[in-house]
């Protein structure tokens, strides 16, 4: 039996496919690390990118939240810039800053540095996914990658940006170069996802962290073609595809149109309204505000009921998640209690 057959009956995969579930499945973005003391211990003294290239360490970090929180899916521990580093770009992840690119990509000549990604560039990914699927059994592993727009923003800006001035200047000022840049990044992203799927990942998520900075018209013109290309490229593998962005309430319909099976929703839009915007046939993922976890347990449960109620009104498939990643100072026990609460509450529905 293949890994994908093993996990097909899991609540997470069933929810992705809009099939009946015994309880609402739960996983958290950034669950692999950040808030866990055991993560901080094994990562001590190891730079972020290096930690992503050690298969046994990746395996341990990915498994930690599954052991502690009893979540319904593991998410592969990595970073969105790993494939860019793998093809030879000079970049690093600086603590407290994020990805920093030594030589930003801003001209047509710079595109030559974006070569195709080959599986041999990331052997540590194949090895780690193999180790993980052997350990996880029927618990699905979610592979992930950064979406072309968000990767382009890092590459053009040279690092994180609040307003994406250089990114938008290139996008509006040289649309042909912009489309060529995103097209290359779509190929790199698709190749990175394929490596994870072929090694055993049961689902994939495309993170478009910064795309909420765009209007719907700009998203359709400048981003949708490349995101759709990524989803088309992995469609033949038959695993659920999730699309998530931050601040994307006005883009939800277009994100669904890009081709994902599941649309992730941040905390700013209730799930019943999100379902209306996305349209029929798509499962939804989300969407508790990560900051709610700092409130007393009774308040967390009350807000969680609101999410579950909104999902029950309209979403044909629902995966419970936060509306963004786990915040670094989140009390780990709050996450464990939340998983248990969602499981108990939805089993009774």
N, C-alpha and C positions, 0 to 999 in steps of 0.2 A: 504493500500500500504506500502511495506517495505521501509526502508531507501535506500536500494540498488536500488530498482525500482524507487524511487524518483529522484535519482541522475543519473540514466542511460542515460538520454538525455543531460546531461551537456556537454559543450564543452570539459572539461578535460577528462571525462570518454570516450567520443567518440574518442578523439585523442589517448588515450591509446589503444583503440581497432581498430585503423586504419580506423575509419569511418569519413565521411565528417563532417566538423565543420563550424559554422558561422564565427568564427575567431580563430586564434591560441590562445589556452588557456595559461595562465601565472600563475605560483606560484614561490616562491623563497624558497630555502633551508635556514633555520634559519630565516624565516620571522617572526616567533612567538618570538619576543624579540629582543635582541641585540641592534638594532639601534633605537628602538622606545622610545621616552621620556615617553609615557604612560606605557610602560613595566617597565622601570627603576623605575617609581613611585610606581607601585603596588608590585614590587619585593623588594623594599627597606627594608633592615634589615632581609630578609628571605633567608636562605641558599638555594642553587640551588636544592639539592635533596629534601628538605622539600617542596619547591614550586611545585615540580612534584607530590607530594602526597596530595595536597589540590585541590579537584575537582573543586570548584568554582573559584579558582585562575587559574587553568589550563584552564578552560573554557574561562575566561576573556582574558588571554594572547593569546590563540589560535585564538580568534575572533578579536583581535585588528588589525592585518594586513588586514583582510577581510574587516573590516569597513573602514580603512584608504585608502588602496591601490586598493580595488575592484578586488582583485585577484580571479582567477577562482576555487581555491581550498584552503582549510585550511589544515595545517599540525599540527598534534597533538603535543602539547608542552610537551616534556619529555626529557630524556637523555638516551643514549645507555646503561648506567650502571644501570638504574633503575631495570631491572629484576634481576641483580646480587645482588643488595642490598636487593631485596625482598626475595631472598632465603637465606639470612643471612650472606653474605660475608661482611667483615669489610672493607668498602671503603668509600671514601668521594670525593667530588669535591671541590678542593681548588682553590679559585679565583686566576687567573693569571697563574695557573699551569694546571688544568684539573683533571681527575680522578686519585686518588692515592689509591693504595691497600695496606693495612697494612701487610698482609702476602701473598706474591706472590705465585702463583701455579707453582711449578717446578718439583714435584715428583709424582709418581703414588699414593702415600698416600694422596697427596693434592687433587686428583680428588674426593675423598669422600666428600669434602665440596661442590661440585657442584651437589646438589640434583635437582630433577625435579621441575619445576615451576607449581604451581596450580593456577587457577583463584582466589582462596581465598587469595592468597598471595598479589594480587594487586586489591583489591576491589575499590580503588580510580580511577583506570583506567576505569573500567566498568562504574562507576558513572559519571566520567567526559565525556566519549564518549557519554553516554546517554544525558547528558545536552547539549553537543555540537550539536549533530545531531538534537535535537529538535529546537535549535536556527538557525542552518544553512539551514534547509529546503532542497532546491535543490542544494545547494553548497556542493560538496563532501568534506569529511574529509579523509585525508591521514594518516593512521597509520604508525608507523615506528619502526625499531629496528636496533641494530648494528649487523653486520655480524659476523659469528664465528671467522674469522681471526683477525679482529680488536679487538673484545672482548678478544681473546686469547692474543694478544699483550699487552693489558693493564694488564691482569692478570699475565702474565709471567714477564713482565718488572717491574711491580709494579707501573706503571704510564706511561705518555707519553714518547716516545723515538724517537730520530732522526734516528737512524740506526738499531734499532730492533735487537741488538746483541744477547741478551738472547733468544729472540723469535726464531731467525734463528738457534741458537745453539741447542735449543731443537728440532726444526723441522728437522734439518739435523742429529742430534746426536741420537735421539730416535724417529724415525718415528712412531712406534707403539703407544707410549705415546701421541705423537702429534695428531694422528688421533683419539684416544680415547677422548682427550681433546676437539677437534673440534666437534666430534660427540655429546658429551654432550651439548656443547654450541649451536649446531644446534637445539637440542630438546628444550632447554630453549628459544631460539629465536623464534622458530616456535610457542611454547605455548604462548609467549607474543604477537605475531602477531594475533594469533587466538582469544585471549581475545578482542583485539581491533576490529577485524572484526565482531565477534559475538555480540559485543555491538553496532555496526553500522558503523564502518569505511568502506568507499567505495573503498579504494585502500590502498596498503601498499608499503612502500619503505624500502629496505634493504641497509643500509649504510655500505660500506666497506672502511672506511676512509684511512686505512694504506696499503691496499693490493697492491697499486702501487709500493711498495718496492720490489715486487717479479718479477722474470722473467716469461714468459709464461709457460715454462716447469715446474717450481716450482708451479705456480698457478694450473696447471692441476693436478699435483700429490698431492699437499698438501692442496689445498683449495677448488677446484671445487666440490669434493664429498660432503662436508658439506654444501656449499651454495646451491647446487642442492637439498639436503635433505630438507632444509628450504622451498624452492619454491614448492617442491612436497607436503610437509605437508599442505600447504595452498591452493593448486590448486583446491581442491574440493569446496572451498567457492565461486569460480567464480568471485573474484574481481581482477582487474588489479594488477600486481606485477611489481615493478620498482626496478632496481638494479643500484646502483651508487657507484663509487669509485673515488679517486683522483689520478692523475698521471697514469691512467690506459689505456692510448692510445694503448699500445701493448697488452692489455688484453681484448679489447672490444669484439672480437669474442668469446672468452672463457666465458666472462660474459654473453653474450647472450645465449651461450650454456648451462649455468647453469640453465636456465629455466624461466627467467623473460619475461614479455610481453613488457616491456619498458626498454631500456638501457640508463642510464644517462651518459652524456659525459662532461668531464671538458673542459676548454677553450683551451687546447693545440692542439686539433684535430678538423679541420673543420667538420661540420655535414655531408657534402657530402662524405668525406673520412670515417667518422665514420660509415655511412650507408653501405659503401662498406665492411668495416671490420666486422661489425655485421652480415651482410647478410640480405636477404629478410624476411619479415613477422614480424619484430619487429619495434615498434615505438621508436622514440628517444626523449630524454629530454636534453635540454641545449640551449646554452652553452656560454653565454656572460661572459667575464672575470669580476669578481666582482669589480676589481679595476677601470674598465672603468667608473663606476658610480661617480667617483670623478672628471671626466673630464667635460668640458662644455656640455650643452645639445645637441648642434649640433654634437659633437663628439660621444656622447652616441647614438644618433639616427643613425649616420653613421655606427657605429660598430654593432648596432642592425640590420640594414638592411643587413649587411653581413651575420649575423647568419640566418636571415629569408630566404635570397636568397639561402644559402647553403642547408638549410632544404628543400626548395621548389624543389630543383633539384633532390632530391633522397629519402627523408624520406616519407614514406606513412602516418605516423602519427607523429606529432611534438608537444611537449609541451615546450613552451619557459620557460627557467629558467636560472639562473646563472651557471657558470661552477664549482661553489662551493658555500659555504654559504655566506649570507650577512655579510659583514665586520662590526664590531661594530660601527665604526665612519661614516658609510655610511649616507649621508643626506636623511632622510625619504622622502622628496619631490621628490628626484631623482627616487626613486622606484615607487612612485605614477605616475609620468610622464611617466616612462618606460612602466608600464602596459597600460596606455591610448594609448601610441604610438603604441605598438604591436597590440592592439585591432583595432585601427583606420587603421593602415597600412594593416593588413591582411584581414579586412573586404572589402577592396577595390580590393583585388587580384581576 
